[in-house]
Amino acid sequence: MHKFFVYASLAVFLTGAFFAASVRPAWAQDLAAISPGDASTPVRVENMPAFLDTGLATKKADFTRFARSRAKSLDRNHCQARSRMQITQQPDGSYLARFHAIDMDSIVTNVRRSKSKTVPFVGVMRFCELVMEAKADSPDACRAAEFTAVTVIPNRQIFSYKKGSWQ
């Protein structure tokens, strides 16, 4: 007897849902007639979504490697790098050491396709340059002291991909 009531209520529920589904408002029928996507527009490189563009993803990975090596080179060759730090004597007799360093953790890269036929990709590298300072009683103690960042200088460099390399 218990099963009968369960089956009967289920049958009433399903037939009620069936009749309710057949009586839809007009706007619901219009929405059901719209198909997803526009098959008349072919997918090309110009209108391809970024997540499907494997060529762009490959160039972004390539540019990220290039940007990190470029930043290391800039850090080494900076005119005020750690190897060429400025040490000045202060009026109180102490010494102040200062140098510039590139924060490797702040490097952010972005690559996009260009409309040019000779330059298919453009890459932007953003990074922060830190001005580091330390105070001590002697110049040798300054070199061994713990440096702290006193200024952050934001930088942005734009590169183009030409003839198989980033320039």
N, C-alpha and C positions, 0 to 999 in steps of 0.2 A: 504494500500500500504506500509505503514511504517513497519507493522508486517511482510510482505512478505520479505523485505530486511533483516530484523533481522533474520528470520528463514533461509533464503537462505545462509546468511553469516555464521550462526552457523552450517548449514549442511556441507558447504564447509570446514570449520575449522575442524569439527569432522572427516570427511572422510579423510582429509589430515593428521590428527594426527593418524588415524587408519592405513593408508598406511605407514606412517613414522615409526610407532611402529613395523610393521611387518618386516621392513628392519633394523635389528639390527646388530651392529658389532659383530664379533665372540667372543671378550672378554666379551661382555655384556651377551651373551648366556651362557658362561662358569660360570660367576658369579651367574647367576640365578639358575644354577644347583646345587650349593653348598648349603647344608642345614645347618642351625645353630645348634651348639652343636655336641657333639660326643656321640651318644647313646650307643656305644659299651663299654664305660668306666663306670662302676657303681660308684655311688657317695658313698664314705665311709668317715669316720671321718678324715682320712689322707688327702684326696683331696677335702674336702668340703670347700667352700668359707667361710671366717670368719663371714660374715654377716648372714649366714644361720645356723651357729653353735650355737644353743641355750644353750648347755651345757657350752660352752666357755663363752658366755655372762653372764650366771648365776654365773660362777666362777669369772669373772671379777668384777661383782657387789659385790660379797662376799669378794673378795680380797681388793676392795676399802674400804669397811667398816673396814676390819681388819687393813689395812694400816693406816687409820685415828686414830684408837684406839691405834695402836702401836706407832705412832708419838706422841700422847698425853702422853703416858707412857714414851717415851724417853725424852720428854720435862720436865716432872715432876721429873724424876729420874736422870737427867744429873748432873754430879758432879759440874758443874758451872751454875746451874739453877738460876733463879731469887731469890729463897729463900736462896741460898748459894752464893750470889754475892760477888765478891772481891772488897773491898774498900781500896784503897791505898792513902797515903798522897803524894802529889807532892812536888817537891823542893820549889815551890812558896807558899806553905802553903794551897793550895786548895786540894780537895779530888776528886779522880777519881773512879767511880763505874763501874764495868764491869760484865756482865753475858752473857750466851749463851741461845738462844731461837730458837725453830724450827718454821719456817714460814709455817703455816698450809695451806696457799693459794698456796704454791709452790709444794704441793704433786702431783706427777704424777705416775700413776700405769699402768702396762702393764702385761697381762697374755697371755701365749701361751701354747699350748699342748706340752708335752714332748714325746720322743720316748720310754721312760722307762715304764715298766709295773707297777712298784711299785710307781712311781711318775708320775701321769698322767698330772699334771699342774705345771708350774713354773711361779712365779710372781716376778716382779721387781718393787720396790718402789724407786722413786727419790724424794728428797726434799732438801731444803736449810736450813742450820743452820746459824743464824744471831748472830754476836757478837755485843752486845748493850753496849753503853757507855754513861755516863753522868758525868758532872763536877759540883761541888758545893763547898760552903765554909765549910760545916760540913758533917759528915757521915749521919746524919739524913736527911739533905737537899738533899744528893745524892740519898737516897732511894726514896724520893718523887719527884725528878727531872724528866724532860722529857728525855727519852733515845732515842738515834739515832743509827742506824745500821752503824757500821764502817767496818765490814768485812762480806762477804758472803762465806760460806763454802758449796760447793756442796757435797751431799752424795747420795750413791746408796746402796740398800740392796736387796739381792736376797733371795726369799723364795720358798719352795717347798710344794706342797699339798700332805701330806701323812696321811693315816689312818683317813681321814675325817676332817683334820684341816690343817691350814697353819703353817709351821714350819720354 
